[in-house]
Amino acid sequence: MSSDRSDDVPPEPATGIRSLACEPWVEIADGAALANWSAEDEIRYNQQNRQSEKLRFFRQVFDFLKENEIAGDYHEFGCHRARTFRMALTEARRKNLGDMAFWAFDSFAGLPAPETETSVGKWTQGALATSEQEFLRLIGEHGIYTDKVRTVKGLYGDSLTSALRQQFADSGRKIALATIDCDLYESAVPVFDFIEPLLQAGSVLYIDDLFVGNRGNPGRGLARAFVEYRQRSRWRFVRHLDIGWWGRSYIASETETDLI
């Protein structure tokens, strides 16, 4: 073991970064460590970093919801592998939110054929597919609030009908947190229209792909759909938390503010 290592400082859980007792103060992988670095290693490294950032967000946002007494349900649009969905279930249980319902909206057959330009080549028709059966299996194995999980299957342009939106609105149940991870502009447009009457002051929107698929251009992709939605929505949206380099959350507000 290197004499530079601080045995008293374990890796920081959310990042895996380990402190050192001297320069360069943090452990940095060197040429020897990366000599056989492969594409599989890169994928593993990326996923560990990204999922850690997402879990940190869910811990923070459920704390925000509980402290501010924002009652409502969890809606997730884009549920591939049920990763973020399981994070939401876990953190809701940690906050004892037994009255929350958890709604999974997905085609459960992967992405539709992109109609608008995207800078992510792997976003092709059928990509990122997790079947409804597999999704429910993962939720069942997770074992938290399984009786409170509901699925709505279909492409959003087909499944998020005005009748379904009215059914949700008539129930009187509002959204506490919505995760919007549907990648494409044309998928996101009906999602934003669907959630509009279900929001309340304090509802949080987590926009997962704000800087993905568009080279950071807010005039393209899911970011464009959100920009357009903000212009027609009755709600104002206060910037809240950044999630890695790719996502951001916003809080719904009834009043315009330039204080934050």
Secondary structure, DSSP 8 states (H G I E B T S, - for coil): --TTB-TT----TTT---BBSSTTSB----TTTTTT--HHHHHHHHHHHHHHHHHHHHHHHHHHHHHTT---EEEEE--GGGHHHHHHHHHHHHTT-TT--EEEEE-SS------S--S-TT--TT-S---HHHHHHHHHHHTSSGGGEEEEES-HHHHS-HHHHHHHHHHT--EEEEEE---SHHHHHHHHHHHGGG--TT-EEEETTTTSSSTT-TTSHHHHHHHHHHHH-SSEEEEEEEETTTEEEEEEESS-----
